[in-house]
Amino acid sequence: MLYVDYSFDLSDGAIVFDSELKLKEQSNENGWGNLPKAWKDGDLFMLKASENGKVVLYRKPDEL
């Protein structure tokens, strides 16, 4: 999914998504700007460098 014209604030301690991007649990009057449906409040992500050199955030799977 390509997100165009959104702002992301990066700092040493956080990545803050654009306020128009919403989780499915949040009300979203726009009808657009939804983050992936599997993402939910409390998800954990791991930062890794891939083999081709790209930096990637991987969502950790839900506990079984």
C-alpha positions in Angstrom: 0.0 0.0 0.0 1.4 3.4 -0.9 0.8 6.3 1.4 1.2 9.6 -0.4 1.0 13.1 1.1 1.1 11.9 4.7 3.6 13.2 7.2 5.6 11.0 9.6 7.4 12.5 12.6 10.6 10.7 13.4 12.6 11.0 16.6 15.0 8.9 18.7 12.1 7.4 20.6 9.1 7.3 18.2 7.6 7.3 14.8 4.4 9.3 14.8 2.0 8.6 12.0 0.0 11.3 10.3 -3.2 12.1 12.3 -5.3 11.2 9.3 -4.1 7.6 9.4 -6.4 5.5 11.6 -6.6 2.0 13.0 -9.8 0.0 12.3 -10.9 0.5 15.9 -10.8 4.3 15.6 -13.6 6.3 14.1 -12.6 7.6 10.6 -15.1 10.1 9.2 -13.0 10.4 6.0 -13.6 6.8 4.8 -9.9 6.7 3.7 -6.6 6.7 5.4 -7.0 3.3 7.2 -3.9 1.5 8.3 -3.7 -2.3 7.6 -6.7 -4.1 9.1 -4.5 -6.5 11.1 -2.8 -3.6 13.0 -4.2 -2.9 16.4 -3.5 -0.8 19.5 -0.6 -2.5 21.4 1.1 -4.1 18.4 4.9 -4.5 18.6 7.2 -4.0 15.6 10.8 -5.0 15.1 13.2 -2.8 13.2 15.5 -4.8 10.8 17.8 -4.2 7.9 16.9 -6.5 5.1 19.3 -8.3 2.9 19.0 -5.7 0.2 19.8 -2.9 2.7 16.3 -1.5 3.2 15.2 -0.7 6.7 12.0 -2.5 7.6 9.5 -2.5 10.5 8.2 -6.1 10.9 5.0 -6.5 12.9 5.5 -9.2 15.5 2.8 -11.9 15.3 0.0 -12.1 17.8 0.6 -14.4 20.7 -0.9 -17.8 20.2 
